[in-house]
């Protein structure tokens, strides 16, 4: 279990204790330069705490936890937000398609939670990316070993957000996706750091849109690039 957290002192302790009350799972909290008692509360609740020396954001925090998990032999991993929205009792449902070999990545989907801004972003990115998923921004996900090894790589570090970019990155490797409906609790503290203003939404659309377009397949362009590469390898300079 990996939980990236930034200033989630109000919820992180209860979340870790809730997980441990249901499962004998290893819980890793990646403290992303919090200025409150996030790290202390997570540690007192029984989590392994990885404290970052600089603020990296949600995705790089999650990737830190993924790399730690791989180094310790993890084969299946669940990521959760630290704000108390995700319910520990839904973890078995998230893991089931992985354990039964039906998917490589499973998303805990809660379309009902979407604000107008969030649903607008989902609609745009479904059109751009071709990702046939209802909830594109849920951080409640399960990954198998193959997905984890891809996400631990250096190229994945270039991603900024942990949602659309990550899904497109995994899609490029032919991984299988599945969605499981879950119920999400109201956020215990603060607001969404991605969709809190329309300005933030527009920046997210611009950033993720550029990633989406850059990852779309262009067969003709690909043939040209392959041909040029072959010519260089063959020493043809004409």
C-alpha positions as CSV (number, residue, x, y, z in Angstrom):
1,X,0.0,0.0,0.0
2,X,1.5,3.4,-1.0
3,X,-0.1,6.7,0.1
4,X,1.5,9.9,-1.1
5,X,0.6,12.6,1.4
6,X,1.1,16.4,1.7
7,X,-0.3,18.1,4.8
8,X,-2.8,15.3,5.5
9,X,-2.3,15.2,9.3
10,X,-6.1,15.3,9.9
11,X,-6.8,12.1,8.0
12,X,-3.6,10.0,7.5
13,X,-3.5,8.3,11.0
14,X,-7.1,7.1,10.8
15,X,-6.5,5.9,7.2
16,X,-3.5,3.8,8.2
17,X,-5.2,2.4,11.2
18,X,-8.3,1.6,9.1
19,X,-6.1,-0.4,6.7
20,X,-4.3,-2.3,9.4
21,X,-7.6,-3.1,11.1
22,X,-8.7,-5.0,8.0
23,X,-5.5,-6.4,6.4
24,X,-1.9,-7.4,7.4
25,X,-0.6,-5.1,4.7
26,X,2.6,-3.0,4.6
27,X,1.5,0.6,4.4
28,X,4.1,3.1,3.0
29,X,3.3,6.8,3.4
30,X,5.4,9.1,1.3
31,X,5.5,12.4,3.1
32,X,5.9,15.1,0.4
33,X,7.4,17.9,2.5
34,X,4.4,18.3,4.8
35,X,4.5,21.3,7.2
36,X,2.1,19.6,9.6
37,X,2.2,16.3,11.6
38,X,1.5,14.1,8.6
39,X,4.8,12.1,9.0
40,X,4.4,11.7,12.8
41,X,0.8,10.7,12.7
42,X,1.4,8.1,9.9
43,X,4.3,6.6,11.8
44,X,2.4,6.4,15.1
45,X,-0.4,4.6,13.2
46,X,2.1,2.0,12.1
47,X,3.1,3.1,8.6
48,X,6.5,3.1,7.1
49,X,7.2,6.8,6.4
50,X,9.4,7.9,3.5
51,X,10.1,11.6,3.9
52,X,11.1,13.5,0.8
53,X,13.8,16.2,1.0
54,X,12.0,18.4,-1.5
55,X,8.4,18.8,-2.5
56,X,7.8,16.6,-5.6
57,X,4.0,16.4,-6.0
58,X,1.6,13.5,-6.0
59,X,3.0,11.5,-8.9
60,X,6.7,11.6,-8.0
61,X,5.7,10.8,-4.4
62,X,3.8,7.8,-5.6
63,X,6.7,6.7,-7.8
64,X,9.0,6.9,-4.7
65,X,6.7,4.5,-3.0
66,X,6.5,2.2,-6.0
67,X,10.3,2.0,-6.2
68,X,10.5,1.2,-2.5
69,X,7.9,-1.5,-2.9
70,X,9.7,-3.1,-5.9
71,X,12.9,-3.1,-4.0
72,X,11.2,-5.1,-1.2
73,X,9.7,-7.7,-3.5
74,X,6.2,-6.3,-4.0
75,X,4.1,-8.0,-6.7
76,X,0.7,-6.2,-6.3
77,X,0.4,-2.7,-5.0
78,X,-2.5,-0.4,-4.2
79,X,-2.2,3.4,-4.2
80,X,-4.6,5.6,-2.2
81,X,-4.9,9.3,-1.5
82,X,-4.1,10.5,2.0
83,X,-7.1,12.7,2.4
84,X,-9.5,10.0,3.7
85,X,-11.6,9.8,0.5
86,X,-10.7,6.2,-0.2
87,X,-12.1,3.4,2.0
88,X,-9.9,0.5,3.1
89,X,-12.9,-1.9,2.8
90,X,-12.8,-1.4,-1.0
91,X,-9.2,-2.7,-1.3
92,X,-10.2,-6.4,-1.9
93,X,-12.5,-5.3,-4.7
94,X,-9.7,-3.3,-6.3
95,X,-7.2,-6.2,-6.0
96,X,-9.5,-9.0,-7.3
97,X,-9.1,-8.4,-11.1
98,X,-5.4,-8.4,-10.6
99,X,-5.3,-11.5,-8.6
100,X,-7.5,-13.3,-11.0
101,X,-5.4,-12.2,-14.0
102,X,-8.1,-10.2,-15.6
103,X,-6.2,-6.8,-15.6
104,X,-2.8,-5.3,-15.1
105,X,-4.2,-2.0,-13.7
106,X,-7.4,-1.5,-11.8
107,X,-9.0,1.8,-11.1
108,X,-11.4,2.5,-8.1
109,X,-14.0,4.5,-10.0
110,X,-16.4,7.0,-8.5
111,X,-17.9,9.1,-11.3
112,X,-20.5,10.6,-8.9
113,X,-17.9,12.6,-7.0
114,X,-17.0,14.6,-10.1
115,X,-17.5,18.4,-10.0
116,X,-18.5,20.2,-13.2
117,X,-14.8,21.1,-13.7
118,X,-13.7,17.5,-13.2
119,X,-16.4,16.0,-15.5
120,X,-15.5,18.5,-18.2
121,X,-11.9,17.4,-18.0
122,X,-12.9,13.8,-18.1
123,X,-15.0,14.4,-21.2
124,X,-12.2,16.2,-23.0
125,X,-9.6,13.5,-22.2
126,X,-11.7,10.6,-23.2
127,X,-12.1,12.2,-26.6
128,X,-8.4,13.0,-27.0
129,X,-6.9,9.8,-25.6
130,X,-9.4,7.1,-26.5
131,X,-9.2,5.8,-22.9
132,X,-12.5,4.2,-22.4
133,X,-12.6,4.8,-18.6
134,X,-15.2,6.6,-16.5
135,X,-13.0,8.0,-13.8
136,X,-9.7,9.2,-15.2
137,X,-8.4,11.0,-12.1
138,X,-8.9,8.5,-9.3
139,X,-5.7,7.9,-7.3
140,X,-7.3,4.7,-5.9
141,X,-5.6,2.1,-8.1
142,X,-4.0,-1.3,-8.1
143,X,-1.0,-2.3,-10.2
144,X,0.6,-5.7,-10.9
145,X,4.3,-6.3,-11.0
146,X,4.6,-5.6,-14.8
147,X,2.9,-2.2,-14.4
148,X,5.0,-1.4,-11.3
149,X,8.2,-2.0,-13.2
150,X,7.1,0.3,-16.0
151,X,6.1,3.0,-13.7
152,X,9.4,2.8,-11.7
153,X,11.4,3.6,-14.8
154,X,13.2,6.9,-15.5
155,X,10.8,7.9,-18.4
156,X,7.8,7.8,-16.1
157,X,9.5,10.3,-13.7
158,X,8.9,13.0,-16.3
159,X,5.1,12.8,-15.7
160,X,3.6,15.5,-13.5
161,X,0.1,14.2,-12.6
162,X,-0.6,10.7,-11.5
163,X,-3.8,10.2,-13.6
164,X,-4.1,10.6,-17.4
165,X,-0.4,10.7,-18.1
166,X,0.2,7.5,-16.1
167,X,-2.7,5.7,-17.8
168,X,-1.5,6.7,-21.3
169,X,2.1,5.7,-20.4
170,X,0.9,2.2,-19.4
171,X,-1.4,2.0,-22.4
172,X,1.6,2.4,-24.7
173,X,2.9,-0.9,-23.3
174,X,-0.3,-2.7,-24.0
175,X,-1.4,-3.1,-20.4
176,X,-5.0,-4.1,-19.6
177,X,-7.2,-1.8,-17.6
178,X,-10.3,-2.5,-15.5
179,X,-12.6,-0.2,-13.4
180,X,-14.3,-1.2,-10.2
181,X,-17.0,1.1,-8.8
182,X,-16.3,2.3,-5.3
183,X,-17.8,4.8,-2.8
184,X,-15.6,7.7,-1.8
185,X,-15.9,9.6,1.4
186,X,-16.0,13.4,1.5
187,X,-12.5,14.9,1.7
188,X,-11.6,15.4,5.4
189,X,-9.3,18.4,4.9
190,X,-8.8,21.0,2.2
191,X,-9.8,20.7,-1.5
192,X,-8.6,19.1,-4.7
193,X,-5.1,20.4,-5.5
194,X,-5.8,19.8,-9.2
195,X,-9.4,21.0,-9.7
196,X,-9.7,23.7,-7.0
197,X,-10.1,26.6,-9.6
198,X,-10.9,26.9,-13.2
199,X,-7.4,28.3,-13.8
200,X,-6.0,25.1,-12.3
201,X,-8.3,23.1,-14.6
202,X,-7.2,24.9,-17.7
203,X,-3.5,24.4,-16.8
204,X,-4.2,20.7,-16.2
205,X,-6.0,20.5,-19.6
206,X,-3.1,22.1,-21.3
207,X,-0.4,20.0,-19.7
208,X,-2.2,16.7,-19.9
209,X,-3.5,17.6,-23.4
210,X,0.0,17.9,-24.7
211,X,0.9,14.6,-23.2
212,X,-2.2,13.0,-24.7
213,X,-1.5,14.3,-28.2
214,X,2.2,13.3,-28.0
215,X,1.3,9.7,-27.1
216,X,-1.2,9.2,-29.9
217,X,0.0,6.9,-32.6
218,X,0.8,8.4,-35.9
219,X,1.5,5.5,-38.3
220,X,2.6,7.5,-41.3
221,X,5.0,9.6,-39.3
222,X,6.2,6.5,-37.6
223,X,7.0,4.9,-41.0
224,X,9.0,8.0,-42.0
225,X,11.0,8.0,-38.8
226,X,11.7,4.2,-39.1
227,X,12.8,4.7,-42.7
228,X,15.1,7.6,-41.8
229,X,16.6,5.5,-39.0
230,X,17.2,2.6,-41.3
231,X,18.9,4.9,-43.8
232,X,21.2,6.2,-41.2
233,X,22.1,2.7,-39.9
234,X,22.8,1.7,-43.5
235,X,25.0,4.6,-44.1
236,X,22.8,6.2,-46.8
237,X,23.3,9.9,-46.7
238,X,21.4,10.8,-49.9
